Amino acid sequence: MGGVTVTCLVDTGSMVSTVSESFFRQHMESWGLEHLQSCHWLELRAANGLKIPYVGYLELDVQLCGKLIPNCGVLVVQDPCGELPAKVPGVLGMNVIRKCYQELFGLHGVAWSSVSGVSEAPQSVMRALQQCQSAYSQEPHSPGRVKVRGKKGCRIPGGVMKIVAATCSDGYSGSTALFEPLESGLPSGLLASPALVPVIRGTVYVPIINVGLTEVVLYPRTVVGTLNVVNVVSLPAGGERDPERDGGHDDMA
């Protein structure tokens, strides 16, 4: 990372990559603390729900499987109080691994795994790349329709915003997707805006507002918009990311 060799834990359940504060101070501080960017809007939590405190954020070029992956986000996390520096100071998360897979697949297609530099990679890295391949093959590659869920429909009074439960393809489940309203619009008086929405077992929750004065009914199976799979690279103020929310396992690299 940034020209420094870092021993890392490969964590397929984490969307962020990290190095410990002690490792940063020992090997990277010569760059100057001004390289650390503040991102206090981002809150990290471990699988047990506890917050993970961190010092700041870096964008580094990462060398992995013989490929240089530019501008990868890396958080500098605080060392546990009263403990010696960890023997494994880094965590290699899916934000870097996915970029690496996209680079390999873009250059070599289905033969990516036999390329020099990849075939010699640790098994933990290979398994993570194969997980990316599996996820990519299951992702829908065209916009999916979003329909009102249930048998009774949804009543939205005038001047009220409601969170509407809607269904979509199971292929989006477990991902964050971009909801976009139909170009043709919704029934009279209803408006929806593009939004990033988590997909949970084929269900999304879409904010829809009735700007009119009278109640409008959204009937079951009414198409309210479309979904596209996206990769979240940053979040707005007040957002948070739980690196363990999708589950996963840890391996050494």
N, C-alpha and C positions, 0 to 999 in steps of 0.2 A: 504494500500500500504506500503510494507516494515514494517509491524507491526503497522502502524499508521492508525487510522480510518480517512477517508477522505470523506466528503460530496461531491458528484459529480453530474454533469449534464451528462446524458446519451446522447451522440451525435452519431447517426447512420450514419451521413454524414461525420464523421471525422475518418481518419485512424490513428490518433495519440491520445494518452492520455496525459493529462497535469496536473500540480499543479502550483499554483501561487508562485511567488518568496517569498512573505511575509509568506505564509504557510510553505514553505520549511525552511525559516530562523527560524521560530518559533518552528517547530516540528522535523526537520530533519537535521539541520545544525550541530548538535552535532556529526553526523557521520564524519564530515570533508568535506570541499569543494572539497577535492581531489576525492570524489566520483562522482562529476559532470564531465562528459566527454564533450569534445568539438565536435561539429558536424556542423561547419560553412558552410559546403556544402549544408545543408538542409535549404530550405526557405519555411516558412509557410505563407499562405495567407488565410484571412477570406473570407466569401461569397461575401463581397463587394469589394474584390480585394486588400484590405490593408494588408500590411505585419504584421505578429504577431511576435514581438521581443521576444526572449527567452535567458535565461542565460546559459543553458546547458542541458545535457541528463543524465538520470539515468536508470539503469536496476534494477527493483524491483520485488520481489515476491508479487503477488496480490491475496488476499483472496476474492473470489466472489462465491456466491451460494454454500458455503460450500466446495469449491475446492480451493486448493492452486495452482495458475498458476505461474510458475517460469519465471524469466528473461523477464519481460514485459518492453518494452521501455516506459519511461515517460519523457516528456520535462518539464523543469521548465521555465515558461513564466513570463515575466516582468509584474508587476502591472501597470495599467494605471496611468499616472502622475496625481498627485493632488487628487487622489481618495482614499477613505478608503478601507482597504482590503475587498475583496468580501466575502459575507456570504457563497457562494458556491465556494470553492477554487479549485475544481478539475473538469476535464472533462474526462469521461470514454469513450474512443473511440473504434472503431471496432477492433483495433489490439489486445485488451484484450478480448473483447466480443467474437470474433471469436475463440480465443484459448479456452475460457471457453466452448463454444458450442462443439468444437471438442473433448474436454476432456469428457464432459457429454455424447455426442453421442457415443464415443468410449467405455465408460464403461457401459452405460445403453440402448443403441439403441434408438428405437422410444419411449421408456418409460421415457426418460430423464426429461420430464417436470413434472412428478409426484414424482420425487425424493425429499426427505427431503432436505431442503436448497434451492431448486429451486422453489417449489410450494409456499413458503413463501416470495419469492423475490418481490421487488417492481414491479408494472406493467410496468414501463419503461424498466426495465431489461428484463422482460419476453417478451415484444414486440421486443426488440433488438435480443434476442435469437431466437425468432420465425422468424425474418427477416433472420437470418443466415440459419435457416432450409430451408426457402423458396428459398434462393439463392443457397444453396447446391443442392436442388432437381432439379433446373433448369440448373445447370452447366453441360456441356458435360463431361463425365468421360472417354472418349477415345480421342485420337488425332483427331482433325478436319482438313480437307484438306483446303488449301489456294490456290485459283485460280485467275488468272489474270482477272481483271474486265474490262468491256467495250466490244464494238463490233469491235474495230479497232486494238486491240492489242497494244503492246508497243515496239517501236524501240529503241535499246540501241547501240549507236555508239561505235566503238573500243576505249578502254582506258577511258571510261566514266562510272561514277556511277549514277544510276537513282533511284529515289524513285518510286516504282511501286505500284499503287493502286490494291488491291486484295480483293476478297470476301471470307467470311467464314460464318459459321453457326451463326444465330442470337442469339443463346444461349450464345455466348461469349460477346455479346454487353454489354458495360458498365464496362468491366473488363480489367485488364492488363494480357496479355497472352504471353507465350514463343513461339516465332516463331523458327522453326528449318527447315533447308533445307532438301530436299529429300536425302536419302542415295544414290540413284541412280544418283544424281547430276542434274544439269540444262543443257539446250542446250549448245553446244560447246562454250567455252570461257566465260560463265557466272558463277559467284560465288555469293553465299549469305551466311551470317554468322548467327548463332543463335542470337536472339535479343528479348528484352522485348518490346512489342508493345501494345499501347492502342487500344481497339476495339470499334469503333463508328458505331452503327447501321449496324453491319455486314460487316464493311469495315476495313481493316488494310493497312498500308503503309509500304512496305518492301524495304530496300535498297539492290539493286542488282548491281554488278559491272561487266562490260565487260572487261576482262583482255586481250582479243584478239585484233587484228588489224582491223577486219572487223565488220560491223554492224550486230547485231543479232536481230531477231524479236521474241518477246514472243507473241504468238497468244492468242486470247481470250479463257478463260477457261483452259489455261495451268496450271497444278498443279505445284506450285513452292515450296511447303513445307507443314508443319503441325503446328497446334497450340495446346498448352496445357495450362489449367488454372493454374496460380501460385499465391501465396501470396507474395507481395514484403515486405521484412523485412528490407532492407537498400538500399540506392542508392549510386552510385559512385560520385566522386567529380564533382561538377557542376550540379548535379541533383537537382530537387526540387519536393516537394509534396504539392499539394493543398488539404487540408483536407476536403474542401467542394465541391470538383469537382463532386462528384457523387450525390450531393443533400442529403436530409435527414431531420430529425427533432430532436429537442432537448427535453429531458425530465429530470426530477429530479430523482436522486437515493439517 
